[in-house]
């Protein structure tokens, strides 16, 4: 039996609220409901059950047997072949560009700097926007999300569902690397099992491709130091052995996926242009909720109330 998609009119209303929120410079959420990047206060538990286009659990596997084996043995896999068309990536980029153009207007908790030395005053060197599918709900209709959902279910079963998403736009010659970490250090057990790194252009070592410590997922969760900054109070870092690192360049349309326990990082962007990437994290704890879960509804209702009050 097919699950009905969210009505386009409902998505349009939510998107209007989101755009009005971003256009309002004086609006800031209270700490009671502002989302944190992972943890019990996150705003996004799961997207619509069918992601607006149902993912058929009987579809043919997307990953090859060799890619699945690499993921399970090494803790990551680099799919260096086009899985998404330029048109599909262009649509995602259009929505994310729109958000990053308004980065300074986005409420704290949604936008932050991953630079370990950020002081909150300088231009962000590693700007990140969390919960992009909350701020731009039409991303839920995107082909990359649909394909990544299929892969997550191929690897971890039909219960796998999106639990968190964010985007990082690393400017050219930014001079800052993303700290080493495990995604599991920010999450509850089984809350996340696999992450997808979807670049919106080809990425190499020079502009900050993904890098991993092979088989580090087999050691479980390791200790992380806290690197709280003015713009990111939850930032953490791990310290892997420098001689055991694998770099994963990937073509446009490809994807890099990794276990939530795999140590990973990205280097500084030494190129001349911004390196754009969309990141999708899937978990298996619990199950995907209905079209809009209570937390998402509460967040958007409060946003709508704030916009209406400010427009009076």
Secondary structure, DSSP 8 states (H G I E B T S, - for coil): -------HHHHHHHHHHHHHHHH-TT----TTT---SSSTT-S-S---TTTTS---TTS--SS-HHHHHHHHHHSEEEE-S--S-HHHHHHHHHHHHHHHTTGGGS-BTTEEE--TT--SSS--SSEEEE-HHHHSGGGGG-HHHHHHHHHHHHHH-TT-EEEEEEEEEE-TT----EEEE-GGGGS-TTT--EEEEEESS-B-TTTT-EEE-TTGGGG-----EE---SS-TT-EE----TTS-EEE-B-TT-EEEEETTS-EEE----SSS-EEEEEEEEE-SS---SSS-HHHHHHHHHHHHHHHHHT-
